[in-house]
């Protein structure tokens, strides 16, 4: 098989988890943990750990965090030849605060550098993007960058919208993507459809398909995952899973699971299960990316919980 290209954000992540119930507007005892992050970077690292050949197009600053991001990606097996170090810029950072159960309460990102990942850098990376079997991107890209990406890329584009704010910006381009993986709130922002019931989610997915998207996978947290595509509508929920440590990287791992399963010709049903299982592997780790991510780990989660 050929390689996968990713284009989007790469961050330094700082996670804080409370020792007990958090008190707002006060200092809370807990544990702080730093790791590499960024939605597209996370997807790429998960894919590399699943045995895929991955190349990432991103931008970092000429600072301590930028050097750590580049070195960490290379160590994880991601090729960074097409990425750029921008002098005088501050690398992307992300901070999340989680309660004692590992559920995220609040997060903040400083991703201003992603605006520098512009149309000219898309053109500079055209050989890498054009040679890939498929391209994964996140919703942090600017309107002009997305416009250029959809113009020059003939390979299937896979999209993680990232947030509701970014999802609204993506709406003019959504029909250019082969596969989209929103959560419920992002699906609502992409379609202006209610998403409070399965029937409404199915209808919202159909709206995206009518605009040109081929497949939609909807992350629903404890309510599992919904899918709408050529095979119809699928909804799956896992057995109760008590091993959650850090929920931050679940969605990124799920997208990697979708790509991994698709490239192996798995059915829609099995692709949904692989995505959910990859997310479960991720949340069982304190890091944004589980060091235990592997095909065997996904298969074990499917057998035990799905």
C-alpha positions in Angstrom: 0.0 0.0 0.0 1.1 3.6 -0.5 1.4 6.3 2.1 -1.0 8.5 3.9 -0.6 12.3 4.0 -1.8 14.6 6.8 -2.2 18.3 6.7 -3.1 20.3 9.8 -2.2 21.2 13.3 0.6 19.9 15.6 0.6 21.0 19.2 2.2 20.7 22.6 -0.6 19.5 24.9 -0.8 20.1 28.7 -3.4 18.1 30.6 -4.5 18.7 34.1 -6.6 16.1 36.0 -8.1 16.9 39.4 -7.5 14.7 42.4 -11.1 15.2 43.4 -14.2 17.3 42.4 -13.0 20.5 40.9 -13.8 23.9 42.5 -14.2 26.6 39.9 -12.3 29.9 40.2 -9.9 28.2 42.6 -6.5 26.4 42.6 -7.2 22.6 42.6 -4.8 19.8 43.5 -4.2 17.4 40.7 -1.7 16.0 38.2 -0.2 17.9 35.2 1.0 15.9 32.2 2.6 17.2 28.9 2.5 15.3 25.6 2.5 16.0 21.9 -0.9 16.8 20.3 -2.8 18.5 17.5 -5.7 16.7 15.8 -4.0 16.0 12.5 -0.7 15.1 14.2 -2.5 12.8 16.6 -4.3 11.0 13.8 -0.9 10.6 11.9 0.8 9.2 15.0 -2.0 6.7 15.7 -1.7 5.6 12.0 2.0 5.3 12.3 1.6 3.1 15.4 -0.9 1.0 13.4 1.9 0.3 10.8 1.0 2.9 8.2 3.5 5.0 6.2 2.5 8.6 7.1 3.8 12.0 6.1 2.7 15.2 7.8 2.4 18.7 6.4 2.3 21.2 9.3 4.0 24.4 10.7 5.9 24.9 14.0 7.7 27.8 15.6 11.4 28.0 16.1 11.0 27.4 19.8 11.4 24.6 22.4 7.9 23.3 21.7 8.5 23.3 17.9 11.7 21.3 18.2 10.0 18.8 20.5 7.1 18.4 18.1 9.4 17.7 15.1 11.6 15.3 17.1 8.6 13.5 18.7 6.9 13.0 15.3 10.0 11.6 13.7 10.5 9.2 16.7 6.9 8.1 16.3 7.5 7.2 12.6 5.9 10.2 11.0 7.9 11.7 8.1 8.2 15.5 8.5 10.1 16.5 5.3 7.1 18.6 4.1 6.6 20.4 7.4 8.1 23.9 8.0 9.7 25.7 10.9 8.7 29.4 10.9 11.2 31.8 12.5 9.7 34.2 15.0 6.4 32.2 15.4 5.1 30.5 18.5 4.3 26.8 18.2 0.7 25.7 18.8 -0.2 24.7 22.4 -3.3 23.2 23.9 -4.4 22.9 27.6 -7.2 20.8 28.9 -8.6 20.4 32.5 -10.2 17.1 33.4 -12.2 16.1 36.4 -11.3 13.1 38.6 -13.1 10.7 36.2 -11.0 11.9 33.3 -13.8 13.7 31.5 -12.8 17.1 30.0 -14.4 20.1 31.6 -12.6 22.9 29.8 -9.9 23.4 27.2 -8.1 26.3 25.5 -5.8 26.3 22.4 -3.3 28.8 21.1 -3.1 27.8 17.4 -2.5 31.1 15.7 0.4 29.7 13.8 -1.9 27.5 11.8 -2.9 30.5 9.8 0.6 30.4 8.4 -0.2 27.0 6.9 -1.5 28.8 3.8 -2.1 28.1 0.2 1.5 28.7 -0.7 2.6 25.9 1.6 -0.1 23.6 0.1 1.5 24.3 -3.3 4.9 23.6 -1.9 3.7 20.3 -0.6 1.8 19.3 -3.7 4.2 16.4 -4.5 3.7 14.8 -1.1 -0.1 15.5 -1.1 -0.5 14.3 -4.7 1.4 11.1 -4.1 -0.6 10.0 -1.2 -3.4 7.3 -1.4 -5.5 9.5 0.8 -5.2 12.8 2.7 -6.3 13.5 6.3 -6.9 17.0 7.4 -8.3 18.8 10.4 -10.7 21.8 10.5 -8.1 24.3 11.7 -7.1 25.1 8.2 -8.0 28.6 6.9 -10.6 29.1 4.3 -8.0 29.9 1.6 -5.9 26.9 2.6 -9.0 24.6 2.4 -9.9 26.2 -1.0 -6.5 25.5 -2.4 -6.3 22.0 -0.9 -9.6 21.0 -2.4 -8.5 22.4 -5.8 -5.2 20.7 -6.1 -5.8 17.3 -4.3 -7.3 14.5 -6.4 -7.0 11.9 -3.7 -9.8 11.2 -1.2 -9.9 13.8 1.6 -10.8 12.8 5.1 -11.8 15.5 7.6 -12.1 15.9 11.3 -13.9 19.2 11.9 -12.2 19.7 15.4 -14.8 22.1 16.9 -18.2 23.7 16.3 -16.5 27.0 15.5 -14.3 25.5 12.8 -17.2 23.3 11.5 -19.1 26.4 10.6 -16.1 27.7 8.6 -16.0 24.3 6.7 -19.5 24.4 5.4 -18.7 25.9 1.9 -16.2 23.1 1.3 -17.8 20.1 2.9 -18.9 18.4 -0.3 -15.3 18.1 -1.4 -14.6 15.6 1.4 -14.9 11.8 1.0 -15.2 11.0 4.7 -16.1 13.3 7.6 -15.9 12.5 11.3 -17.8 15.1 13.4 -19.1 14.7 16.9 -22.8 15.6 17.5 -22.3 19.3 18.1 -20.0 19.6 15.0 -22.6 17.7 12.9 -25.3 20.2 14.0 -22.9 23.1 13.1 -22.2 21.6 9.7 -25.9 21.0 8.8 -28.1 23.3 11.0 -30.1 20.1 11.8 -31.1 18.9 15.3 -29.0 16.0 16.6 -30.9 15.1 19.8 -32.2 11.7 18.5 -30.8 9.0 16.3 -33.4 9.8 13.7 -32.3 13.4 13.6 -28.6 12.3 13.4 -29.4 10.1 10.5 -31.2 13.0 8.8 -28.2 15.3 9.4 -25.8 12.8 8.0 -28.0 12.5 4.9 -27.7 16.3 4.4 -24.0 15.9 4.2 -24.3 13.0 1.8 -26.6 15.1 -0.4 -23.8 17.7 -0.6 -21.3 15.2 -1.9 -19.8 13.6 1.2 -19.5 9.8 0.8 -19.3 8.6 4.4 -20.1 10.2 7.8 -19.0 8.8 11.1 -20.4 10.6 14.1 -18.6 10.3 17.5 -21.2 10.1 20.2 -19.1 9.5 23.4 -20.8 7.1 25.7 -23.6 6.7 23.1 -21.2 5.0 20.7 -20.8 5.9 17.0 -23.3 6.5 14.2 -22.5 5.9 10.5 -24.2 6.9 7.3 -22.8 5.9 3.9 -23.5 3.8 0.8 -24.4 0.9 3.1 -27.1 2.8 4.9 -27.3 3.9 8.6 -25.5 2.1 11.4 -25.4 2.8 15.1 -23.2 0.9 17.6 -22.7 1.2 21.4 -19.9 -0.6 23.3 -20.3 -2.6 26.5 -19.5 -0.5 29.6 -15.8 0.4 29.7 -14.3 1.4 33.1 -10.8 2.0 31.9 -11.0 5.7 31.0 -7.9 7.7 32.1 -7.8 10.6 29.6 -10.6 11.3 27.1 -8.7 13.9 25.1 -7.4 11.7 22.2 -10.4 9.5 21.6 -11.7 11.2 18.5 -8.3 11.4 16.8 -7.7 7.7 17.4 -11.2 7.0 16.1 -10.3 8.7 12.8 -7.1 6.7 12.6 -9.2 3.6 13.1 -11.5 4.6 10.3 -8.5 5.1 7.9 -6.8 1.9 9.0 -9.9 -0.2 8.6 -10.9 1.3 5.3 -7.4 0.6 3.8 -7.8 -3.0 4.8 -11.2 -3.3 3.0 -13.2 -3.8 6.1 -17.0 -3.5 5.9 -18.8 -0.4 7.2 -19.9 -2.4 10.3 -16.3 -3.4 11.1 -14.9 0.1 10.3 -17.3 1.5 12.9 -16.1 -1.1 15.4 -12.5 -0.4 14.6 -13.0 3.3 15.1 -14.7 2.8 18.5 -12.1 0.3 19.6 -9.2 2.7 18.6 -10.9 5.4 20.7 -11.1 3.1 23.7 -7.4 2.2 23.4 -6.7 5.9 23.4 -8.7 6.8 26.5 -7.1 4.0 28.5 -3.8 5.9 28.3 -2.7 9.1 30.2 -1.1 10.4 27.0 -3.0 11.9 24.1 -1.6 9.0 22.0 -1.6 5.5 23.6 1.8 3.9 23.3 -0.2 0.6 23.2 -2.0 1.6 20.0 -1.7 -1.4 17.6 -3.8 -3.6 15.3 -3.8 -6.2 18.1 -5.0 -3.7 20.6 -7.9 -2.7 18.4 -8.8 -6.3 17.7 -8.8 -7.1 21.4 -11.1 -4.2 22.2 -13.5 -5.3 19.5 -13.6 -8.8 20.9 -14.1 -7.7 24.5 -16.4 -4.7 24.2 -18.0 -4.6 20.7 
